[in-house]
Amino acid sequence: MSLSDPRIDTYINKAAPFAQPILRHIRRLVHKACPGVEETIKWGFPHFDYKGVMVSTAAFKSHCTLNIWKAALIPGVAPVSEEDSAMGQFGRITLISDLPDDETLLGYFREAKRLNDENIKVPQKPKDTTVKELVVPEILIEALKENPLAAETWDKFAYSHRKEYVNWITESKTDATRDKRLATTIEWLSEGKTQMWKYSK
């Protein structure tokens, strides 16, 4: 892959007039901070890779964005919430002056390069292990009370298996379909079957 990608030239030239100097500025500083960086287009936006993704940028109708991929490990780069992650670490950029000064930005890019050089990964967030409460429809609760065998299977089932049955019943379009699915649920539970038992081979 060429260090310079002509598709990025095309992308910049097609961007709104306000965005073009911003994109060229970011591009120039990325190359200055990391001479070995490789340009490419991913998901329709300019990316700058060096031993993995390092920086990406994008232009929209009224703003630009800048993402440093391992920003969470770079001191001084403000963290972003998951809701704002698409905006990058620097928010809505409409002028070059919305970015940090050149030396600060170069420092961020050089640190991003070092993190990729040393293959340092961003720690993964721990998985949410909290047990979610499943809202069981009253008709199923009543049906389980009348069939101890089905109730015993229900009580032993994991959350995911219970949810499959609940969704199947509650997503019924008509009362007749709901009642039919409820009867089948009780029958299958009495036999110790999951809702997806036909595919569990």
C-alpha positions in Angstrom: 0.0 0.0 0.0 1.2 3.5 -0.9 1.9 5.8 2.1 -0.2 8.4 0.3 -3.6 7.4 -1.0 -5.1 9.5 -3.9 -8.6 8.7 -2.7 -7.9 11.0 0.3 -7.1 13.8 -2.2 -10.4 13.1 -3.9 -12.2 13.0 -0.5 -10.7 16.4 0.5 -11.5 18.0 -2.8 -15.1 16.9 -2.6 -15.5 18.1 1.0 -17.2 21.4 1.8 -15.0 24.5 1.4 -14.7 25.0 5.2 -13.6 21.4 5.7 -10.8 21.3 3.2 -8.2 23.2 5.1 -9.1 21.3 8.3 -8.6 17.9 6.6 -5.3 19.0 5.0 -4.0 20.4 8.3 -4.8 17.1 10.1 -3.2 15.1 7.3 0.0 17.1 7.3 0.4 16.8 11.1 -0.2 13.1 11.1 2.5 12.6 8.5 4.9 14.9 10.4 4.3 13.0 13.6 4.6 9.6 11.9 6.5 9.5 8.6 5.7 5.9 8.1 1.9 6.3 8.3 -0.2 4.7 5.6 -3.3 6.4 4.2 -6.4 4.6 3.3 -10.2 4.9 3.1 -12.3 2.8 5.5 -16.0 3.0 6.0 -15.9 6.0 3.5 -13.6 8.1 5.7 -9.8 8.9 5.6 -7.8 6.7 8.0 -4.1 6.9 8.8 -2.7 3.5 9.8 0.6 2.6 11.4 0.9 -0.9 12.7 -2.9 -0.8 13.0 -5.4 2.1 12.9 -3.9 5.3 14.4 -6.1 8.2 13.4 -9.2 8.8 11.4 -11.0 12.0 10.3 -14.2 12.8 8.4 -16.0 15.8 6.9 -19.8 16.3 7.1 -22.1 19.1 5.9 -21.3 21.5 8.7 -18.4 20.0 10.7 -15.4 17.7 10.7 -14.4 15.1 13.2 -11.0 13.7 14.4 -10.6 10.4 16.1 -7.4 9.1 17.7 -8.0 5.4 18.1 -6.1 4.9 21.4 -7.1 8.3 22.9 -8.1 6.6 26.1 -4.4 5.9 26.8 -3.1 9.4 25.8 -2.9 11.9 28.7 -4.5 15.2 27.9 -7.0 13.9 25.4 -10.5 14.5 26.7 -12.5 11.3 26.9 -15.8 11.0 25.1 -19.0 9.3 26.1 -20.4 6.4 24.1 -23.2 8.7 22.9 -20.6 11.2 21.6 -18.0 8.7 20.3 -19.0 9.4 16.6 -17.9 13.0 17.2 -14.4 12.1 18.1 -12.4 13.5 21.0 -12.5 17.1 19.7 -16.2 17.6 19.1 -17.6 19.4 16.1 -14.6 21.0 14.2 -15.6 23.9 12.0 -12.3 25.8 12.1 -8.6 24.8 12.4 -8.7 26.8 15.6 -11.2 24.3 17.1 -8.3 21.9 17.3 -5.4 21.9 19.8 -2.3 23.9 18.7 0.1 22.1 16.4 2.6 21.0 19.0 -0.1 19.6 21.2 -1.7 17.7 18.4 1.7 16.4 17.2 2.3 15.1 20.7 -1.0 13.2 20.6 -0.2 11.7 17.2 3.3 10.7 18.3 2.0 9.1 21.4 -0.5 7.2 19.3 2.4 6.0 17.1 4.3 4.9 20.2 1.3 2.9 21.5 1.0 1.1 18.2 4.8 0.6 18.1 4.6 -1.2 21.4 1.4 -3.0 20.6 -0.3 -1.5 23.7 -4.0 -2.3 23.7 -6.9 -0.2 25.1 -8.3 -2.3 28.0 -11.7 -3.8 27.3 -14.5 -2.7 29.5 -15.6 -5.5 31.9 -18.8 -7.2 30.8 -22.0 -6.3 32.5 -22.7 -9.3 34.7 -25.8 -7.9 36.4 -28.8 -10.1 36.1 -31.6 -8.3 34.2 -35.1 -8.6 35.4 -37.3 -10.4 32.9 -40.9 -9.2 32.7 -43.0 -12.4 32.4 -46.5 -12.0 31.1 -49.3 -12.8 33.5 -50.8 -15.5 31.3 -47.5 -17.4 31.3 -47.2 -17.1 35.1 -50.8 -18.5 35.5 -50.1 -21.3 33.0 -47.0 -22.3 34.9 -48.9 -22.5 38.2 -51.2 -25.0 36.6 -48.4 -27.2 35.3 -45.8 -28.1 37.9 -43.6 -30.0 35.4 -43.4 -27.0 33.1 -42.8 -24.8 36.1 -39.9 -27.0 37.3 -38.2 -26.7 33.8 -38.9 -22.9 33.8 -37.2 -22.5 37.2 -34.1 -24.4 36.0 -33.8 -22.5 32.8 -31.2 -19.7 32.3 -32.3 -16.2 31.7 -31.7 -16.5 27.9 -34.0 -19.5 27.5 -36.8 -17.8 29.5 -36.4 -14.7 27.4 -36.8 -16.7 24.2 -40.2 -18.0 25.4 -41.3 -14.6 26.7 -40.4 -12.9 23.5 -42.1 -15.6 21.4 -45.4 -15.2 23.3 -45.4 -11.4 23.6 -44.5 -10.8 20.0 -47.7 -12.6 18.9 -49.8 -10.4 16.5 -53.2 -11.8 17.6 -54.7 -13.3 20.7 -55.2 -16.6 18.9 -51.5 -16.8 18.0 -50.6 -15.9 21.5 -52.8 -18.6 23.1 -51.4 -21.2 20.6 -47.8 -20.2 21.5 -48.6 -20.3 25.2 -50.0 -23.8 24.9 -46.9 -24.9 22.9 -44.7 -23.3 25.5 -46.2 -25.2 28.3 -46.0 -28.4 26.3 -42.3 -27.9 25.4 -41.4 -26.9 29.0 -43.1 -30.1 30.3 -40.7 -32.0 28.0 -37.7 -30.0 29.2 -37.3 -28.2 25.8 -36.0 -24.8 25.1 -37.9 -22.6 22.7 -35.1 -23.2 20.1 -34.9 -26.9 20.7 -35.4 -27.8 17.1 -32.1 -26.0 16.2 -30.1 -27.4 19.1 -28.5 -30.3 17.3 
